[in-house]
Amino acid sequence: MHEYSLVRAMVDRVEQEARSRNATAVSRLAVCIGAMSGVEAALFASAFTLCQEGLLADAQLEIRRSEAVWACPRCEAAIPPGGVLRCAGCGIPARMVSGDEILLEHIEMEVP
């Protein structure tokens, strides 16, 4: 379950940010998980509950999913979902523009 190690690293980073701002608590985290990231949102959320302690003891986790988006690297034409991953105009293989990310988008914390 690599989700636990990802969550542990995220929690460590959030705690570091909170301490640097003299926060008394972290109330909410927003994370974006791409459909092609290899991360299971339910396992990520479950791992988060195991890591909730200290400044994050009462934090809420919001997970947003992002779909995979493909485009031609030459002409930047979008490839329709479920389509062949090759540009119809240029004939070259498409590249993933988004959908493989794991992003900590937002931290809400209590600062005196």
C-alpha positions as CSV (number, residue, x, y, z in Angstrom):
1,M,0.0,0.0,0.0
2,H,2.1,2.9,-1.3
3,E,-0.7,5.3,-0.4
4,Y,0.4,5.2,3.2
5,S,3.9,6.3,2.4
6,L,2.5,9.1,0.2
7,V,0.2,10.3,2.9
8,R,3.0,10.1,5.5
9,A,5.2,12.3,3.4
10,M,2.3,14.7,2.8
11,V,1.5,14.9,6.5
12,D,5.2,15.5,7.4
13,R,5.3,18.3,4.9
14,V,2.0,19.9,6.1
15,E,3.3,19.7,9.7
16,Q,6.5,21.4,8.7
17,E,4.5,24.2,7.0
18,A,2.2,24.6,10.0
19,R,5.0,24.8,12.5
20,S,6.8,27.4,10.3
21,R,3.7,29.6,10.6
22,N,3.2,28.9,14.3
23,A,-0.1,27.2,13.6
24,T,-2.1,25.7,16.5
25,A,-4.0,23.2,14.2
26,V,-4.6,22.2,10.6
27,S,-8.3,22.1,9.9
28,R,-8.5,21.1,6.2
29,L,-6.3,19.7,3.4
30,A,-7.3,19.6,-0.3
31,V,-5.6,17.1,-2.6
32,C,-6.0,16.4,-6.3
33,I,-5.3,12.8,-7.4
34,G,-5.1,12.1,-11.1
35,A,-6.9,9.1,-12.6
36,M,-3.6,7.8,-14.0
37,S,-1.5,8.4,-10.8
38,G,-1.8,4.9,-9.6
39,V,-3.2,6.1,-6.3
40,E,-6.5,4.8,-5.0
41,A,-8.5,7.6,-3.5
42,A,-10.2,5.4,-0.9
43,L,-6.9,3.9,0.3
44,F,-5.4,7.4,0.4
45,A,-8.2,8.6,2.6
46,S,-7.9,5.5,4.8
47,A,-4.2,6.1,5.2
48,F,-4.8,9.7,6.2
49,T,-7.0,8.6,9.1
50,L,-4.0,6.5,10.4
51,C,-1.7,9.5,10.2
52,Q,-4.0,12.0,11.9
53,E,-2.2,13.2,15.0
54,G,-0.7,16.3,16.5
55,L,-1.6,19.4,14.5
56,L,-3.6,17.3,12.0
57,A,-5.7,15.4,14.6
58,D,-9.0,17.0,13.6
59,A,-8.1,17.9,10.0
60,Q,-10.6,17.1,7.2
61,L,-9.3,15.7,3.9
62,E,-10.9,16.7,0.6
63,I,-9.9,14.6,-2.4
64,R,-10.6,15.8,-5.9
65,R,-10.0,13.4,-8.9
66,S,-8.7,14.7,-12.2
67,E,-9.2,12.8,-15.4
68,A,-6.4,12.0,-17.8
69,V,-6.1,14.5,-20.6
70,W,-4.0,13.7,-23.7
71,A,-2.8,16.0,-26.5
72,C,-0.5,16.1,-29.5
73,P,3.0,17.4,-28.4
74,R,3.5,19.1,-31.8
75,C,0.2,20.8,-32.6
76,E,-1.3,20.6,-29.1
77,A,-4.6,19.2,-30.5
78,A,-6.7,17.5,-27.7
79,I,-7.2,13.8,-28.0
80,P,-10.8,12.9,-27.2
81,P,-11.4,10.6,-24.2
82,G,-11.3,6.9,-25.3
83,G,-9.8,7.9,-28.6
84,V,-6.6,6.5,-30.2
85,L,-3.6,8.1,-28.5
86,R,-2.2,9.4,-31.7
87,C,-2.8,12.8,-33.3
88,A,-5.2,12.5,-36.3
89,G,-3.5,15.5,-38.0
90,C,0.2,15.0,-37.2
91,G,0.2,11.2,-36.8
92,I,2.5,11.3,-33.8
93,P,1.8,9.7,-30.4
94,A,-0.1,11.8,-27.9
95,R,1.4,12.8,-24.5
96,M,-0.4,13.0,-21.2
97,V,-1.1,16.7,-20.3
98,S,-2.7,15.9,-16.9
99,G,-4.1,13.1,-14.9
100,D,-1.0,11.5,-13.4
101,E,-0.6,14.1,-10.6
102,I,-0.9,14.0,-6.9
103,L,-1.1,17.6,-5.7
104,L,-1.6,19.1,-2.3
105,E,-3.7,22.0,-3.4
106,H,-4.7,23.7,-0.2
107,I,-4.0,23.8,3.5
108,E,-6.2,25.5,6.0
109,M,-4.6,26.1,9.4
110,E,-5.3,28.0,12.6
111,V,-2.8,30.7,13.2
112,P,-2.8,32.9,16.3
